[in-house]
Structure formats: structure tokens, C-alpha cells
Amino acid sequence: MKRVTIYDVAKEAGVSLATVSRVINGLQIVREETRVRVETAIDKLGYKPNAIAQGLALQKTTSIALLVPEASFGYTGQIINGLIDVAKIYKYSIVLHTMTEGIVDIKDVVDDIIKSRVDGVIIYNDKLMMNELTELSKYQFPIVIIGNPISDKQIASVYVDIEMAVYELTVKKLNQDINNRIGIIQDRKNDYTTAQMVSGVQRAYKERGIDDNGYIEIPQEYRRSYDYFTDTIEDLKYNFLIANRDSQAISAINAANEKGISVPDDLEVVCLIDTKYNSMVRPRLSSFAIPSYDLGAVAMRVLTKMLNDDEVEDKEIELSYLYTPRQSTKN
């Protein structure tokens, strides 16, 4: 069956293409009798306006750019699901852009986003990218950051306070035993998140007068966390480890088991991000339940408000987290 086009509608209604476009896009500069004639032709022919063409007539593309660093891609599935579900409600499509540090130049990604003429941008920001944000802000479209609190005239953010989460857990462990030592495992792929975690531990240490930076730096010669812990697990001064990624936490547990160190009796391990593997590994990994789906859904909803010039009362929206103790910690 031949696809009905806007040309067919214009011919059926006896009007110009511009008039049909005005009716489709709800513009008020069309006489009522003409509008009725066009709408009748649309119904008769079964014409369905192309969403992209319709958006272009309004200087909109009805598409949103999502920028995700490739290193974080494995942990953003639920964020993307929440974002897409809300985007569907408001009839926006998502254009995914990925960035590989050291391989893909962020300037090239910014250029691609600009050329795609999107209506807005959502960035999963596990690193501070102020230069890139400044560059994007020049193009007058709204931006929502997922990951850390930042706001401006065109920028809003949705985040979980990682520093507070780690701080509260550290305080709890110190209250149980002032001799507990909590160490944050370096995550080279997520420097910003690591910094937040370390800041949480250091804040708790400072309040107790403890002289310790709470940071476990993995030397460059180690390509894998497992190799590092195999060599050092017996000599670590920390008895409570917090990792950002499940793979690092599991590496520490495996190395401890192989060296005869009991988890959790001698060494406790926590993973910041709660993944399906945390319940599959033995002992099961304690972790924080971060509302990933809600981060994506709320970010998209905030962006739709900004696109429609609706009031956004809070441009830095903090979502809550839940600590879930399992077998890798004592309580």
C-alpha cells in the first residue's frame, strides 16, 4: 500500500503544504474552515505526521542526546530504562552517545551532539566535565546531569549523595569499634566517584581525630585489582573495604579467601553499586541500593519541564539510597 504523504493531504484538502503543516503543528494562524478541511482530509486518508518533520516545523527534533562514558556503561542499564520509559510518555526519542577516555575526544562528541540538533542533553556524569558543560551551554539547550549536584540557568541535576552514604557507614563502623579502619579502593575508571567516597571516610575520620586518608591506591603496574590484592591483602592496614564496582569487591574477597583471611570475620567488604552479582557471589556482598531507574526517570522528567519552560523548583534533586548488609559484613 502506498504511504500517504503530506502532499496527498494538501491535494485532498485543496490547500498548500504550508497550510497542512500549520494545522498539524497546531498553529493558530489558520482559518477554522480551512483547519476543518485539512483535518477531514487527514482522517479520510489516514495520514500520520512524521514526528521528525513535525518537530522541525517547530524548530524541535523531539530527540534527546544521552551521553554516557563507556567505562560506566555496564552500570547505567537501569538509568537508561527509567529515562526511556519517561521519554516514551512525552514522545521523545533518545540518541545515545558514548565516550571512551583517551580514545574518543570529548570535543568530537560535543560536535556530534550539536550537529544532531537535539532538543536537550542528559549526561551521566561520573567525572567533572566543566569545560565540556560550558561548551554545550553555549548552544542554548537544557542539560540535566545525572551523578553530581550542579546547576545553572540551563543546567539541572539529579544525584545520590555518595559522600554522605560512605560517611554514615564509616561513622557506624567507628561507633562499633574506634579501631576499625575503613579504606576506599581506587577505581581508575571512576575518579569522581572514588573522590566522593574518600571524602566521606575522611570526614568521619577527621571528626574522630583519626590521622588516615582512607584511600587504597592501586599502583599503575597492576592492571587488575585481583593481582594487587593477591600481593597485598595480608598487609593492608584496613579491615573494612569499600569498592565502587562489584569486580573490585569480588577481587578483594577472592584474594582474602586464598590467603586464609576470613570474610567477614577478619575483613569486611562492601560494594557501592548493588548489581545482580552481589547476591550471586559467596559470601554475598553488602552494598548500597542506588535508585538507578529513578535517576533516569527523574532526569528525563526534569528535562521535559525545562523544554516546555515549566517551572523547575529544585534544579539539584537528591534521591535517597539504602544500605543493604549481606554476608560480607558482620552486621
Stockholm file with secondary structure:
# STOCKHOLM 1.0

chainA/1-331         MKRVTIYDVAKEAGVSLATVSRVINGLQIVREETRVRVETAIDKLGYKPNAIAQGLALQKTTSIALLVPEASFGYTGQIINGLIDVAKIYKYSIVLHTMTEGIVDIKDVVDDIIKSRVDGVIIYNDKLMMNELTELSKYQFPIVIIGNPISDKQIASVYVDIEMAVYELTVKKLNQDINNRIGIIQDRKNDYTTAQMVSGVQRAYKERGIDDNGYIEIPQEYRRSYDYFTDTIEDLKYNFLIANRDSQAISAINAANEKGISVPDDLEVVCLIDTKYNSMVRPRLSSFAIPSYDLGAVAMRVLTKMLNDDEVEDKEIELSYLYTPRQSTKN
#=GR chainA/1-331 SS CCCCCHHHHHHHHTCCHHHHHHHHTTCSCSCHHHHHHHHHHHHHHTCCCCHHHHHHHTTCCCEEEEEEEGGGGGGCHHHHHHHHHHHHHTTCEEEEEEECTTTSCHHHHHHHHHHTTCSEEEEECSSCCHHHHHHHHTTCCCEEEESSCCCCSSEEEEEECHHHHHHHHHHHHHHHCTTCCEEEECCTTCHHHHHHHHHHHHHHHHHHTCCCCCEECCCTTCSSHHHHHHHHTTTCSCSEEEESSHHHHHHHHHHHHHTTCCTTTTCEEEEEECCTHHHHSSSCCEEEECCHHHHHHHHHHHHHHHHTTCCCSCSEEEECCEEECCTTSCC
#=GC SS_cons         CCCCCHHHHHHHHTCCHHHHHHHHTTCSCSCHHHHHHHHHHHHHHTCCCCHHHHHHHTTCCCEEEEEEEGGGGGGCHHHHHHHHHHHHHTTCEEEEEEECTTTSCHHHHHHHHHHTTCSEEEEECSSCCHHHHHHHHTTCCCEEEESSCCCCSSEEEEEECHHHHHHHHHHHHHHHCTTCCEEEECCTTCHHHHHHHHHHHHHHHHHHTCCCCCEECCCTTCSSHHHHHHHHTTTCSCSEEEESSHHHHHHHHHHHHHTTCCTTTTCEEEEEECCTHHHHSSSCCEEEECCHHHHHHHHHHHHHHHHTTCCCSCSEEEECCEEECCTTSCC
//
